[in-house]
Amino acid sequence: MGSKMTKLFSRSSSSSSSSVSASSTRAFILIPLYIYPDPGAWEPLTTAARRFPHIEFIVVVNPHNGPGEGDKPDENYVTVLQQLRDLENVKLIGYVYCSYGKRPTKEMEEDVKRYQVWECEKRGCGVTIRGIFFDEAPASSDYVSYMAAASKSVRGILPSEATVVYNPGIFPDYKYYDSADFVIPFENVGREWWSEYVRDNVKKMPRELKERSIVVAHSCEGEEKERILADVRHERWGGHFLTVEGGYERWDGDWAGYVGGSDEDWDEEERGCCH
């Protein structure tokens, strides 16, 4: 989901954070917020969060392929992050890349520490980062311990209830779910959602892991967004982000319609409720 460029992608009992959890009855929206926060640039998110208070938003912030070198992001970021901080259905998590297991864990830990400093009103910006989004996460069993160590460091630096998300973008070894709250087993163009590889893996995946998994589809065409969103509800996926855009640096032209269509519970049949 990431690129080496300037960009903006558990559970907490805090009243100022989301109550996102695997026990929810509907999917949340994960937003890789890679749009630079010029005045008004993030308004579609703040508007949607206020209009749809029942939808949980996990928002990935990423000022510079991570937190950057300073104790806080620039003033444009500070302004909008403080606005998002006060929305109860928004959880802010920080971006950290893994280079598919090649990046030293010490470097990733230093990124997490810089995000932690943001909480300080004096040195930082008074904004608490409530989890970490590990991009370019590995998928093979060879790196299970590597990612478990990364998650452990997150929970030792950030609040213990910090949300940890792994993004391998493909279906990983199930052992990764032992150390993450949520995993992204699909990040691809929309049409690939119905590929044999994806459908076979979906059939094999236990329902409890689907509820802790996130679907990310870009470059959606025609009615692909609506069809994928219907599958998200029917198959009980934990979260999603669907867009017609080829990347994550512009808002989808039908962003408001997409969010509105997300304001529904999982299908009752999948929860074993018959009426």
Secondary structure in CASP SS format (residue, H / E / C, confidence):
PFRMAT SS
TARGET T0000
AUTHOR 0000-0000-0000
METHOD secondary structure of the structure
MODEL  1
M C 1.00
G C 1.00
S C 1.00
K C 1.00
M C 1.00
T C 1.00
K C 1.00
L C 1.00
F C 1.00
S C 1.00
R C 1.00
S C 1.00
S C 1.00
S C 1.00
S C 1.00
S C 1.00
S C 1.00
S C 1.00
S C 1.00
V C 1.00
S C 1.00
A C 1.00
S C 1.00
S C 1.00
T C 1.00
R C 1.00
A C 1.00
F E 1.00
I E 1.00
L E 1.00
I E 1.00
P E 1.00
L C 1.00
Y C 1.00
I C 1.00
Y C 1.00
P C 1.00
D C 1.00
P C 1.00
G C 1.00
A C 1.00
W C 1.00
E H 1.00
P H 1.00
L H 1.00
T H 1.00
T H 1.00
A H 1.00
A H 1.00
R H 1.00
R H 1.00
F C 1.00
P C 1.00
H C 1.00
I C 1.00
E C 1.00
F E 1.00
I E 1.00
V E 1.00
V E 1.00
V E 1.00
N C 1.00
P C 1.00
H C 1.00
N C 1.00
G C 1.00
P C 1.00
G C 1.00
E C 1.00
G C 1.00
D C 1.00
K C 1.00
P C 1.00
D C 1.00
E H 1.00
N H 1.00
Y H 1.00
V H 1.00
T H 1.00
V H 1.00
L H 1.00
Q H 1.00
Q H 1.00
L H 1.00
R H 1.00
D C 1.00
L C 1.00
E C 1.00
N C 1.00
V E 1.00
K E 1.00
L E 1.00
I E 1.00
G E 1.00
Y E 1.00
V E 1.00
Y E 1.00
C C 1.00
S H 1.00
Y H 1.00
G H 1.00
K C 1.00
R C 1.00
P C 1.00
T H 1.00
K H 1.00
E H 1.00
M H 1.00
E H 1.00
E H 1.00
D H 1.00
V H 1.00
K H 1.00
R H 1.00
Y H 1.00
Q H 1.00
V H 1.00
W C 1.00
E C 1.00
C C 1.00
E C 1.00
K C 1.00
R C 1.00
G C 1.00
C C 1.00
G C 1.00
V C 1.00
T C 1.00
I C 1.00
R C 1.00
G E 1.00
I E 1.00
F E 1.00
F E 1.00
D E 1.00
E C 1.00
A C 1.00
P C 1.00
A C 1.00
S C 1.00
S H 1.00
D H 1.00
Y H 1.00
V H 1.00
S H 1.00
Y H 1.00
M H 1.00
A H 1.00
A H 1.00
A H 1.00
S H 1.00
K H 1.00
S H 1.00
V H 1.00
R H 1.00
G H 1.00
I H 1.00
L C 1.00
P C 1.00
S C 1.00
E C 1.00
A C 1.00
T E 1.00
V E 1.00
V E 1.00
Y E 1.00
N E 1.00
P C 1.00
G C 1.00
I C 1.00
F C 1.00
P C 1.00
D C 1.00
Y H 1.00
K H 1.00
Y H 1.00
Y H 1.00
D H 1.00
S C 1.00
A C 1.00
D C 1.00
F E 1.00
V E 1.00
I E 1.00
P E 1.00
F E 1.00
E E 1.00
N E 1.00
V E 1.00
G H 1.00
R H 1.00
E H 1.00
W H 1.00
W H 1.00
S C 1.00
E H 1.00
Y H 1.00
V H 1.00
R H 1.00
D H 1.00
N H 1.00
V H 1.00
K H 1.00
K H 1.00
M C 1.00
P C 1.00
R H 1.00
E H 1.00
L H 1.00
K H 1.00
E C 1.00
R C 1.00
S E 1.00
I E 1.00
V E 1.00
V E 1.00
A E 1.00
H E 1.00
S C 1.00
C C 1.00
E C 1.00
G C 1.00
E C 1.00
E H 1.00
K H 1.00
E H 1.00
R H 1.00
I H 1.00
L H 1.00
A H 1.00
D H 1.00
V H 1.00
R H 1.00
H H 1.00
E H 1.00
R C 1.00
W C 1.00
G C 1.00
G E 1.00
H E 1.00
F E 1.00
L E 1.00
T C 1.00
V C 1.00
E C 1.00
G C 1.00
G C 1.00
Y C 1.00
E C 1.00
R C 1.00
W C 1.00
D C 1.00
G C 1.00
D C 1.00
W H 1.00
A H 1.00
G H 1.00
Y H 1.00
V H 1.00
G H 1.00
G H 1.00
S C 1.00
D C 1.00
E C 1.00
D C 1.00
W C 1.00
D C 1.00
E H 1.00
E H 1.00
E H 1.00
R H 1.00
G C 1.00
C C 1.00
C C 1.00
H C 1.00
END
